[in-house]
Structure formats: C-alpha cells, structure tokens
Amino acid sequence: MTAAGKGSRPASVFHRVPRGVLALVALICVAAVGAALVAQHAFGMLPCPWCIFQRVLYLAIAAVALVGWATPARAATLLATLLVFMLSAGGIAAAVFQHQVAAQDSSCAFTLADRFLNVTGLETAVPWLFQVTATCAEAASARLLGQPFEVWSGLLFTLLGLTAALLLWHRKSRA
C-alpha cells in the first residue's frame, strides 16, 4: 500500500480533503445567495416563491456542509455529504419545476414553494432575504447571459450534487 491510497493510484483532492471540499461547497452556496441578493436589491431582479425556495435550499446546503466541515468525525462528514447530495437533488427539482411549470403561470400561489414560505414565516421574519416580490412568470423574464436565473440555479445545484456524489464515490473506493 502506498501513501497515495490503494495500489499505486495517486490520491485525488477528494481523498485528501473531503472536509475542505465541504467548506468550499458552503462558500459557493453562500456566494450564490449573495449574488441573488445583489441581483435583487441592486439590479431590480425580483424573486418569486420558487426563487426564494431555492435560496433556502442553498442556505440549507451551506449549513449542512459547514457542519460536516467543522465536525472531524468521519460519520458526520459522510452524513453531511449525503445531505448535500439530497438537498442538491431537491434544488434541481425546484429549478426544473420553476422553469418548466411555474414560469408558465402568472401566479405561484398554492405551490409547494409558496406553502413552504407561508408555513415557515421566513418571508416576514427576514424580508430582505426571503420576501417574494414577483410572480413566477415575472421572475422568468429576468435573464443572465440569455438564460433565466432558474437555469443557472439548476446548473449550480447539479454541480453541487455531482461534487457530493464524487465525494461519496471516492470515499467508497477508499474503503
């Protein structure tokens, strides 16, 4: 057995610093929410319930990833990585639903995202971060490099999910 791992295979970044990758995932998620806030408050790109729901998912991924990073136990890192993967899958589903269904409707009322925000009270508790100010159809008209924001969000959730999957796969291949 070599220092690089099983056989003579070189160690990858995923073998050496899985907790560091979780810290990077958290940073990316916080940056994504920060970018959404700049787009909203500086450039007037108003969010719909599905936009806000995706913000909540990014912040949840960031929190889970930070716990996985801060906790040295392997089980905590594994659990955090699994949760990042599952929350990323939820984010992909939310972005796809927003793009394919909600953006075609002039109202997002009574959708999962709208109900979630009503039940949690996030919109009134932290309005600068979670207040809905547009319908789904209005939010879909906001574009970045020719694509609606939910497409970019879906791509980022995909990247986060793939990162978590690679962490899990490399962890399994080391065992």
Wavefront OBJ file of the C-alpha trace (Angstrom):
o trace
v 0.000 0.000 0.000
v 1.439 3.368 -0.964
v 0.866 6.711 0.689
v -1.359 7.677 -2.208
v -4.012 5.092 -1.388
v -4.791 1.605 -2.712
v -2.188 0.328 -5.100
v -0.238 2.980 -6.928
v -3.213 5.176 -7.736
v -2.492 8.847 -6.897
v -4.610 10.486 -4.231
v -7.139 12.992 -5.514
v -8.328 16.143 -3.830
v -11.410 14.180 -2.771
v -9.261 11.643 -0.889
v -7.131 14.204 0.895
v -9.563 16.942 1.865
v -13.224 15.886 1.808
v -13.950 18.230 4.678
v -12.253 21.055 2.779
v -14.472 20.356 -0.215
v -17.496 20.685 2.068
v -16.226 24.110 3.167
v -15.920 25.096 -0.486
v -19.485 23.866 -1.158
v -20.734 26.043 1.719
v -18.846 29.059 0.381
v -20.273 28.564 -3.122
v -23.821 28.337 -1.744
v -23.447 31.492 0.327
v -21.954 33.265 -2.716
v -24.930 32.138 -4.839
v -27.378 33.627 -2.346
v -25.240 36.768 -2.167
v -25.340 37.065 -5.966
v -29.131 36.655 -5.897
v -29.405 39.414 -3.306
v -27.232 41.747 -5.390
v -29.351 40.960 -8.463
v -32.484 41.691 -6.445
v -31.505 44.756 -4.452
v -29.029 46.419 -6.834
v -30.449 45.463 -10.227
v -34.171 45.069 -9.514
v -34.479 41.374 -10.441
v -37.398 40.458 -8.225
v -37.784 36.914 -6.820
v -40.807 34.614 -6.952
v -41.619 31.899 -4.372
v -39.534 29.328 -6.272
v -36.544 31.692 -6.358
v -36.821 32.137 -2.599
v -37.297 28.390 -2.055
v -34.035 27.790 -3.920
v -32.314 30.365 -1.690
v -33.493 28.375 1.310
v -32.056 25.201 -0.231
v -28.698 26.895 -0.889
v -28.561 28.091 2.709
v -29.521 24.628 3.972
v -26.746 23.065 1.873
v -24.303 25.655 3.229
v -25.305 24.910 6.832
v -25.067 21.147 6.377
v -21.727 21.427 4.572
v -20.335 23.679 7.314
v -21.369 21.194 9.999
v -19.687 18.414 8.003
v -16.581 20.541 7.646
v -16.457 21.569 11.321
v -17.041 18.089 12.701
v -13.959 15.867 12.410
v -15.874 12.600 12.804
v -15.999 10.612 9.566
v -19.644 9.737 10.149
v -20.561 13.440 10.318
v -18.685 14.136 7.092
v -20.451 11.221 5.401
v -23.875 12.299 6.668
v -23.257 15.906 5.620
v -22.184 14.777 2.159
v -25.296 12.616 1.785
v -27.496 15.528 2.861
v -25.731 17.887 0.432
v -26.444 15.369 -2.329
v -30.127 15.054 -1.386
v -30.660 18.809 -0.972
v -28.943 19.385 -4.327
v -31.341 16.918 -5.931
v -34.204 18.883 -4.377
v -32.717 22.072 -5.778
v -32.517 20.573 -9.255
v -36.160 19.518 -8.987
v -37.158 23.021 -7.813
v -35.266 24.715 -10.651
v -36.737 22.362 -13.255
v -40.248 22.831 -11.864
v -39.814 26.600 -11.846
v -38.573 26.600 -15.446
v -40.990 24.063 -16.913
v -44.173 24.711 -14.928
v -44.198 27.723 -12.627
v -42.702 30.164 -15.148
v -45.637 29.432 -17.459
v -48.131 30.550 -14.802
v -48.840 34.123 -13.801
v -49.282 33.064 -10.172
v -47.203 30.838 -7.911
v -49.888 30.792 -5.230
v -50.512 27.492 -3.503
v -47.470 25.766 -4.960
v -45.062 23.906 -2.673
v -42.719 26.904 -2.544
v -45.495 29.326 -1.650
v -46.876 27.000 1.030
v -43.412 26.443 2.490
v -42.819 30.183 2.822
v -46.244 30.693 4.429
v -45.750 27.879 6.940
v -42.209 28.837 7.956
v -42.853 32.571 8.190
v -39.456 33.282 6.624
v -40.896 35.972 4.380
v -41.982 38.126 7.320
v -39.098 37.146 9.616
v -36.309 38.133 7.198
v -37.933 40.075 4.363
v -34.701 41.423 2.820
v -33.665 37.811 2.191
v -36.887 35.848 1.771
v -39.641 38.260 0.676
v -41.431 37.308 -2.538
v -41.837 40.334 -4.805
v -42.716 38.815 -8.187
v -44.821 36.120 -9.784
v -43.109 33.138 -11.380
v -43.821 34.473 -14.868
v -42.289 37.843 -13.970
v -39.215 36.213 -12.426
v -38.717 34.072 -15.535
v -38.268 37.194 -17.627
v -35.069 38.072 -15.706
v -32.105 36.647 -17.591
v -28.362 36.335 -17.179
v -26.349 35.728 -20.348
v -29.568 34.893 -22.174
v -30.776 32.258 -19.722
v -33.347 32.581 -16.915
v -31.936 32.546 -13.395
v -33.530 29.179 -12.621
v -31.459 27.554 -15.378
v -28.260 28.867 -13.789
v -29.532 27.772 -10.398
v -30.277 24.282 -11.712
v -26.776 24.060 -13.167
v -25.243 25.093 -9.847
v -27.359 22.566 -7.936
v -26.172 19.944 -10.447
v -22.544 20.900 -9.827
v -23.081 20.688 -6.064
v -24.787 17.299 -6.384
v -22.000 15.956 -8.607
v -19.415 17.177 -6.110
v -21.206 15.357 -3.299
v -21.539 12.228 -5.454
v -17.792 12.316 -6.199
v -17.026 12.676 -2.502
v -19.223 9.668 -1.740
v -17.794 7.612 -4.601
v -14.185 8.335 -3.658
v -14.960 7.577 -0.036
v -16.413 4.208 -1.063
v -13.446 3.433 -3.340
v -11.057 4.087 -0.418
v -12.862 1.709 1.939
l 1 2 3 4 5 6 7 8 9 10 11 12 13 14 15 16 17 18 19 20 21 22 23 24 25 26 27 28 29 30 31 32 33 34 35 36 37 38 39 40 41 42 43 44 45 46 47 48 49 50 51 52 53 54 55 56 57 58 59 60 61 62 63 64 65 66 67 68 69 70 71 72 73 74 75 76 77 78 79 80 81 82 83 84 85 86 87 88 89 90 91 92 93 94 95 96 97 98 99 100 101 102 103 104 105 106 107 108 109 110 111 112 113 114 115 116 117 118 119 120 121 122 123 124 125 126 127 128 129 130 131 132 133 134 135 136 137 138 139 140 141 142 143 144 145 146 147 148 149 150 151 152 153 154 155 156 157 158 159 160 161 162 163 164 165 166 167 168 169 170 171 172 173 174 175
